[in-house]
Amino acid sequence: MFDNKNVATLNSLIATTLDSVDGYRKAAEEANAAQFRDQFLSRANERQTIVANFQAKVRELGGNPEDDGTVLASAHRAFLGLRDKLTGERDDSAVIAEVERGEDHIKAKFESALKDDDLDPAVRQLIQTAFTSVRDGHDQMSALKHGLNAS
């Protein structure tokens, strides 16, 4: 049985989470400090697992899982690449600030999805479990940003 509401919600979160995976991988490439690269790659891998779990659930519900990020994120990454070329800005605090901005976005998307009372209980539980990871990532990047700004 095809479940349009739950599939649509999961696919929207898949696209946003794929954006997060890409963002973390790009941040790892741009980070100067090895500790930041390692943290970014670890979060990218964690988010990739969330994507795989959501895609499996979409298939189970009879849908076609999203396998690409959002157009908005692609445009944002292109803008950041252009900005970096023009300004030469590639220090770790700028990279972390961008990652934290992305974390604010993904956290808000998950919070919004969890407010939907019409979700299947199993889908809600899957999203809630993933949200724990998203919230931890958000809090970690926020602490990094504020720690660097305090220095």
Secondary structure, DSSP 8 states (H G I E B T S, - for coil): ---HHHHHHHHHHHHHHHHHHHHHHHHHHH-SSHHHHHHHHHHHHHHHHHHHHHHHHHHHTT-----S--HHHHHHHHHHHHHHHHH----HHHHHHHHHHHHHHHHHHHHHHHT-TTS-HHHHHHHHHHHHHHHHHHHHHHHHHHHHHH-
